[in-house]
Amino acid sequence: MIALLDNGQDLEQCEAEMGVPVGQLLTALTRYRLRDPSRPWAVDNGGYEKLDTPALIALLEREKERQADCLFVAVPDVVGSARRTLEVFERWKARLSGWKLALVCQDGQEDLPLPWDDIAAVFIGGTTNWKCGPDAAAIVRAAKALDKWVHVGRVNDPGRYDHFAKLGADSCDGTGIARYTHMREAIANRHQQQDLLAS
């Protein structure tokens, strides 16, 4: 599973620390520039607390020449509410025409249809309990059956990394793994930690 990092650090160094392929996650929140277009990259709307629409539009305009290489753009969402997120998605999808769109799945998505024909990816968001539960896992399996990219947000510890890697997720992000060497190294050493716990 690729780690997409939203940071200004050396991506080669981050990759060495983490022991898995590393790409870049551009966000309207931090506004980092794409440093290595040969690496996988995607765009998050950066609206976890509040969406900055002008910043998101400016980011997409800045990267428009490379949009064919972008894995996905996370369409603006409403944290914790699948129903509201789907409403927002419907209003944003035309505005993001030409980009590969990702629906950010939130709590309650299991009871609502996904717009499979309109998306290239699912982005597993939502609360921690929902994200790590059976409903999100079923969405991951459905997405993989339909050949959609699967990205998971807030994957900052070895257990969560392994959980989603086993489900077949393609990429993940996390503030902790983006910022801190020790958190990247914990992912790299996850199998040794499991061996110690089993002893």
Residue frames as qw, qx, qy, qz and C-alpha x, y, z in Angstrom:
[[0.000, 0.891, 0.454, 0.000, 0.00, 0.00, 0.00],
 [0.408, 0.443, -0.008, 0.798, 1.43, 3.38, -1.05],
 [0.288, -0.669, -0.408, 0.551, 1.67, 6.14, 1.55],
 [0.257, 0.694, 0.256, 0.622, 0.68, 9.56, 0.17],
 [0.481, -0.455, -0.369, 0.652, 2.28, 12.19, 2.39],
 [0.070, 0.916, 0.214, 0.331, 1.26, 15.82, 2.79],
 [0.592, -0.693, 0.037, 0.409, 4.60, 17.27, 3.88],
 [0.327, 0.911, -0.248, -0.031, 7.59, 19.27, 2.76],
 [0.596, -0.546, 0.576, 0.124, 10.10, 16.56, 3.67],
 [0.183, 0.468, -0.773, -0.388, 12.34, 14.55, 1.38],
 [0.875, 0.059, -0.013, -0.480, 10.10, 11.83, -0.06],
 [0.710, 0.334, -0.613, 0.098, 13.00, 9.42, -0.67],
 [0.063, 0.314, -0.727, 0.607, 13.98, 9.71, 2.98],
 [0.639, -0.091, 0.316, -0.695, 10.36, 9.18, 4.08],
 [0.877, 0.206, -0.324, -0.288, 10.17, 6.10, 1.87],
 [0.500, 0.337, -0.727, 0.328, 13.37, 4.68, 3.41],
 [0.205, -0.238, 0.625, -0.714, 12.02, 5.32, 6.93],
 [0.718, 0.041, 0.217, -0.660, 8.62, 3.79, 6.18],
 [0.323, -0.183, 0.918, 0.138, 9.70, 0.82, 4.11],
 [0.476, 0.551, 0.685, -0.008, 6.83, 1.20, 1.63],
 [0.338, 0.397, 0.384, 0.762, 6.41, 3.25, -1.55],
 [0.105, -0.641, -0.364, 0.668, 5.76, 6.94, -0.87],
 [0.255, 0.544, 0.444, 0.664, 4.04, 9.54, -3.00],
 [0.074, -0.038, -0.243, 0.967, 2.59, 12.95, -2.29],
 [0.031, -0.707, -0.706, -0.002, -0.83, 14.16, -1.19],
 [0.117, 0.226, 0.043, 0.966, -1.47, 17.76, -2.14],
 [0.146, -0.659, -0.710, 0.202, -4.03, 19.61, -0.05],
 [0.040, 0.790, 0.225, 0.568, -5.71, 22.96, -0.09],
 [0.603, -0.785, -0.131, 0.059, -4.78, 23.21, 3.58],
 [0.654, -0.520, 0.226, 0.500, -0.98, 23.07, 3.36],
 [0.473, 0.864, -0.021, -0.174, -0.56, 24.07, -0.33],
 [0.522, -0.462, 0.590, 0.409, 2.73, 22.20, -0.83],
 [0.505, 0.607, -0.392, -0.471, 3.95, 22.01, -4.42],
 [0.989, 0.129, 0.077, -0.015, 4.34, 18.73, -6.27],
 [0.291, -0.779, 0.512, 0.213, 8.02, 17.91, -5.78],
 [0.185, -0.290, 0.882, 0.323, 8.44, 14.73, -7.81],
 [0.679, 0.274, -0.055, -0.679, 5.81, 14.23, -10.54],
 [0.497, 0.260, -0.807, -0.184, 7.23, 10.76, -11.25],
 [0.003, 0.040, 0.894, -0.447, 5.90, 9.57, -7.88],
 [0.174, -0.575, -0.765, -0.230, 2.20, 8.76, -7.33],
 [0.024, -0.064, -0.303, 0.951, 0.20, 11.78, -6.20],
 [0.131, -0.626, -0.740, -0.210, -3.35, 12.80, -5.40],
 [0.061, -0.365, 0.092, -0.924, -5.31, 15.78, -4.11],
 [0.239, -0.505, -0.771, 0.306, -7.26, 15.97, -0.86],
 [0.028, -0.800, -0.341, -0.492, -9.74, 18.80, -0.44],
 [0.342, 0.173, -0.457, 0.803, -8.21, 19.63, 2.96],
 [0.376, -0.458, -0.105, -0.799, -11.62, 20.40, 4.41],
 [0.459, -0.201, -0.827, 0.253, -11.55, 18.20, 7.50],
 [0.138, -0.454, -0.533, 0.701, -12.50, 21.17, 9.70],
 [0.308, 0.777, 0.220, -0.503, -13.50, 23.75, 7.07],
 [0.690, 0.383, 0.441, 0.428, -13.29, 23.74, 3.29],
 [0.091, -0.665, 0.163, 0.723, -11.28, 26.56, 1.72],
 [0.699, 0.575, 0.425, -0.005, -12.92, 26.58, -1.72],
 [0.335, 0.913, -0.214, -0.088, -10.67, 29.27, -3.30],
 [0.276, -0.641, 0.711, 0.088, -7.55, 27.41, -2.13],
 [0.698, 0.091, 0.710, 0.030, -8.81, 24.10, -3.54],
 [0.621, 0.748, 0.232, -0.031, -9.67, 25.66, -6.91],
 [0.103, 0.900, -0.413, -0.089, -6.28, 27.41, -7.02],
 [0.504, -0.404, 0.758, 0.085, -4.49, 24.12, -6.25],
 [0.718, 0.346, 0.601, 0.048, -6.33, 22.31, -9.05],
 [0.450, 0.891, 0.002, -0.062, -5.66, 25.14, -11.48],
 [0.163, -0.798, 0.567, 0.120, -1.97, 25.07, -10.57],
 [0.444, -0.255, 0.852, 0.109, -1.72, 21.31, -11.26],
 [0.723, 0.480, 0.210, -0.450, -4.08, 21.20, -14.26],
 [0.458, 0.638, -0.565, -0.253, -1.31, 20.36, -16.76],
 [0.115, 0.303, -0.938, 0.127, -0.61, 17.16, -14.80],
 [0.668, -0.091, 0.315, -0.668, -4.20, 16.14, -14.08],
 [0.845, 0.213, -0.413, -0.266, -3.94, 12.94, -16.19],
 [0.509, 0.275, -0.736, 0.352, -1.29, 11.66, -13.76],
 [0.337, -0.332, 0.474, -0.743, -3.28, 12.47, -10.61],
 [0.094, -0.097, -0.987, 0.085, -4.64, 9.34, -8.90],
 [0.183, -0.681, -0.699, -0.119, -7.74, 11.13, -7.60],
 [0.058, -0.355, 0.178, -0.916, -9.19, 14.33, -6.22],
 [0.141, -0.384, -0.833, 0.372, -11.13, 13.91, -2.99],
 [0.133, -0.599, -0.420, -0.668, -14.40, 15.71, -3.68],
 [0.170, -0.346, 0.412, -0.826, -15.46, 18.00, -0.80],
 [0.527, -0.291, -0.797, -0.047, -17.25, 16.07, 1.93],
 [0.470, -0.636, 0.123, -0.599, -19.02, 16.44, 5.27],
 [0.199, 0.312, -0.867, 0.335, -17.15, 14.62, 8.03],
 [0.207, 0.046, 0.841, -0.498, -19.25, 11.93, 9.68],
 [0.566, 0.447, 0.417, -0.554, -22.25, 12.18, 7.32],
 [0.374, 0.063, 0.788, 0.485, -22.54, 10.07, 4.18],
 [0.264, 0.740, 0.618, 0.027, -25.90, 11.59, 3.21],
 [0.009, 0.938, 0.001, -0.346, -24.63, 15.18, 3.33],
 [0.355, -0.465, 0.611, 0.533, -21.41, 14.12, 1.58],
 [0.415, 0.331, 0.772, 0.350, -23.39, 12.63, -1.31],
 [0.181, 0.904, 0.373, -0.106, -25.35, 15.88, -1.63],
 [0.165, -0.833, 0.295, 0.438, -22.12, 17.89, -1.74],
 [0.475, -0.141, 0.739, 0.457, -20.63, 15.42, -4.25],
 [0.418, 0.623, 0.641, 0.163, -23.54, 15.92, -6.64],
 [0.103, 0.976, 0.131, -0.143, -22.97, 19.67, -6.64],
 [0.275, -0.765, 0.458, 0.359, -19.18, 19.48, -7.02],
 [0.746, 0.023, 0.602, 0.283, -18.71, 16.73, -9.60],
 [0.543, 0.757, 0.278, 0.234, -19.33, 18.94, -12.67],
 [0.089, -0.976, 0.200, 0.014, -17.03, 21.61, -11.24],
 [0.475, -0.572, 0.644, 0.178, -14.24, 19.03, -11.08],
 [0.865, 0.467, 0.149, -0.105, -14.78, 17.70, -14.58],
 [0.562, 0.703, -0.413, 0.141, -11.61, 16.25, -16.12],
 [0.120, -0.537, 0.747, -0.373, -10.20, 15.08, -12.79],
 [0.556, -0.125, -0.821, -0.034, -10.46, 11.52, -11.46],
 [0.443, -0.550, 0.126, -0.696, -12.91, 11.87, -8.60],
 [0.352, -0.046, -0.878, 0.322, -12.91, 10.13, -5.23],
 [0.550, -0.628, -0.262, -0.485, -16.00, 9.97, -3.05],
 [0.055, 0.353, -0.716, 0.600, -15.01, 10.38, 0.59],
 [0.606, -0.363, -0.673, -0.221, -17.02, 7.66, 2.32],
 [0.168, -0.393, 0.458, -0.779, -18.42, 8.63, 5.70],
 [0.188, 0.107, 0.873, -0.438, -20.47, 7.04, 8.49],
 [0.554, 0.451, 0.428, -0.554, -23.76, 5.80, 7.07],
 [0.304, 0.483, -0.574, -0.587, -22.48, 5.13, 3.55],
 [0.113, -0.028, 0.992, 0.048, -23.39, 1.47, 3.94],
 [0.314, 0.526, 0.714, -0.338, -27.09, 2.42, 3.71],
 [0.350, 0.797, 0.016, -0.492, -26.73, 4.63, 0.64],
 [0.852, 0.417, 0.211, 0.237, -25.74, 3.94, -2.97],
 [0.413, -0.537, 0.306, 0.669, -22.31, 4.98, -4.17],
 [0.523, 0.773, -0.019, -0.359, -22.05, 6.90, -7.47],
 [0.765, -0.195, 0.506, 0.348, -19.80, 4.22, -8.99],
 [0.622, 0.583, 0.372, 0.368, -20.12, 5.55, -12.56],
 [0.087, 0.969, 0.004, 0.229, -18.91, 9.01, -11.49],
 [0.448, -0.804, 0.391, 0.001, -15.86, 8.03, -9.46],
 [0.648, 0.504, -0.561, 0.109, -12.40, 6.60, -10.06],
 [0.375, 0.180, -0.742, 0.526, -11.75, 6.05, -6.35],
 [0.577, -0.725, -0.323, -0.190, -13.19, 5.75, -2.89],
 [0.188, 0.480, -0.512, 0.687, -11.54, 7.55, -0.01],
 [0.610, -0.479, -0.629, 0.059, -12.33, 5.86, 3.29],
 [0.017, -0.482, 0.287, -0.827, -12.95, 8.68, 5.76],
 [0.683, -0.512, -0.403, -0.330, -15.41, 8.75, 8.63],
 [0.523, -0.713, 0.356, -0.302, -14.99, 8.27, 12.33],
 [0.011, 0.502, -0.863, 0.051, -12.38, 5.81, 13.58],
 [0.546, 0.028, 0.775, -0.316, -14.93, 3.19, 14.68],
 [0.739, 0.553, 0.193, -0.335, -16.72, 3.29, 11.32],
 [0.376, 0.742, -0.524, -0.182, -13.51, 3.37, 9.26],
 [0.007, 0.417, -0.903, 0.103, -12.13, 0.29, 10.99],
 [0.608, 0.073, 0.634, -0.473, -15.43, -1.60, 11.03],
 [0.506, 0.178, 0.822, 0.192, -17.19, -4.06, 8.73],
 [0.433, 0.803, 0.362, -0.189, -19.17, -1.50, 6.73],
 [0.108, 0.856, -0.384, -0.330, -16.06, 0.32, 5.50],
 [0.382, -0.303, 0.839, 0.242, -14.41, -3.05, 4.79],
 [0.559, 0.465, 0.686, 0.001, -17.38, -4.02, 2.59],
 [0.338, 0.907, 0.022, -0.250, -17.03, -0.76, 0.65],
 [0.147, -0.668, 0.657, 0.316, -13.33, -1.48, 0.09],
 [0.484, 0.019, 0.860, 0.160, -14.17, -4.96, -1.23],
 [0.507, 0.711, 0.473, -0.114, -16.88, -3.58, -3.53],
 [0.159, 0.903, -0.242, -0.319, -14.53, -0.89, -4.86],
 [0.265, -0.470, 0.788, 0.296, -11.83, -3.45, -5.60],
 [0.542, 0.303, 0.782, 0.049, -14.38, -5.68, -7.40],
 [0.419, 0.853, 0.304, -0.065, -15.18, -2.67, -9.60],
 [0.700, 0.237, 0.081, 0.668, -11.50, -1.82, -10.23],
 [0.078, -0.942, -0.055, -0.323, -11.65, 1.45, -8.31],
 [0.391, 0.389, -0.522, 0.651, -8.68, 2.93, -6.46],
 [0.620, -0.685, -0.380, -0.036, -9.05, 2.70, -2.67],
 [0.275, 0.468, -0.388, 0.745, -7.47, 5.34, -0.45],
 [0.589, -0.612, -0.515, 0.111, -7.73, 5.42, 3.33],
 [0.029, 0.770, -0.184, 0.610, -7.31, 8.54, 5.43],
 [0.462, -0.671, 0.384, -0.435, -5.79, 8.78, 8.92],
 [0.974, -0.027, -0.202, 0.103, -3.63, 5.65, 8.82],
 [0.014, 0.851, -0.410, 0.329, -0.99, 6.48, 11.41],
 [0.530, -0.502, 0.651, -0.208, -0.23, 3.20, 13.16],
 [0.038, 0.305, -0.917, -0.254, 1.01, -0.25, 12.17],
 [0.327, 0.260, 0.875, -0.243, -2.22, -2.06, 13.06],
 [0.471, 0.683, 0.265, -0.491, -4.37, 0.19, 10.91],
 [0.229, 0.617, -0.587, -0.472, -1.85, 0.06, 8.07],
 [0.081, -0.131, 0.981, 0.117, -1.90, -3.76, 8.06],
 [0.422, 0.430, 0.686, -0.408, -5.71, -3.90, 8.36],
 [0.499, 0.725, 0.056, -0.470, -6.21, -1.86, 5.20],
 [0.129, 0.543, -0.751, -0.353, -3.31, -3.41, 3.31],
 [0.252, 0.035, 0.966, -0.039, -4.89, -6.84, 3.87],
 [0.473, 0.594, 0.508, -0.406, -8.21, -5.51, 2.56],
 [0.601, 0.373, 0.496, 0.504, -6.43, -4.46, -0.64],
 [0.039, 0.956, 0.122, -0.262, -6.36, -0.68, -0.21],
 [0.710, 0.544, 0.052, 0.445, -4.08, 1.02, -2.73],
 [0.318, 0.440, -0.242, 0.804, -2.96, 4.06, -0.74],
 [0.476, -0.714, -0.476, 0.193, -3.23, 5.78, 2.61],
 [0.200, 0.635, -0.183, 0.723, -2.36, 9.03, 4.33],
 [0.613, -0.646, -0.415, 0.188, -2.00, 10.31, 7.85],
 [0.042, -0.953, 0.151, -0.261, -0.84, 13.46, 9.57],
 [0.697, -0.615, 0.361, 0.066, 1.39, 11.43, 11.88],
 [0.829, 0.052, 0.395, 0.393, 3.18, 9.50, 9.14],
 [0.436, 0.805, 0.124, 0.384, 3.54, 12.70, 7.13],
 [0.132, -0.927, 0.190, -0.295, 5.20, 14.59, 9.98],
 [0.533, -0.673, 0.484, -0.170, 7.06, 12.17, 12.22],
 [0.379, 0.483, -0.787, -0.058, 9.96, 9.82, 11.55],
 [0.220, -0.174, 0.887, -0.368, 9.11, 7.59, 14.52],
 [0.694, 0.293, 0.401, -0.521, 5.60, 6.96, 13.16],
 [0.673, 0.556, -0.394, -0.288, 6.97, 6.04, 9.72],
 [0.177, 0.439, -0.868, 0.148, 9.52, 3.74, 11.34],
 [0.518, -0.022, 0.701, -0.490, 6.75, 2.05, 13.34],
 [0.808, 0.430, 0.021, -0.401, 5.05, 1.14, 10.04],
 [0.497, 0.587, -0.637, -0.046, 8.37, -0.19, 8.70],
 [0.056, 0.311, -0.885, 0.342, 8.90, -2.28, 11.85],
 [0.704, -0.151, 0.080, -0.689, 5.31, -3.50, 12.14],
 [0.883, 0.062, -0.444, -0.138, 6.10, -7.17, 11.51],
 [0.426, 0.241, -0.680, 0.545, 8.87, -7.23, 14.14],
 [0.329, -0.245, 0.396, -0.822, 6.45, -5.69, 16.65],
 [0.849, -0.071, -0.151, -0.502, 3.88, -8.39, 15.92],
 [0.752, 0.174, -0.611, 0.175, 6.53, -11.08, 16.38],
 [0.127, 0.270, -0.625, 0.721, 7.47, -9.64, 19.79],
 [0.578, -0.178, 0.216, -0.766, 3.82, -9.56, 20.89],
 [0.891, 0.041, -0.340, -0.300, 3.36, -13.19, 19.81],
 [0.511, 0.312, -0.715, 0.362, 6.44, -14.36, 21.81]]
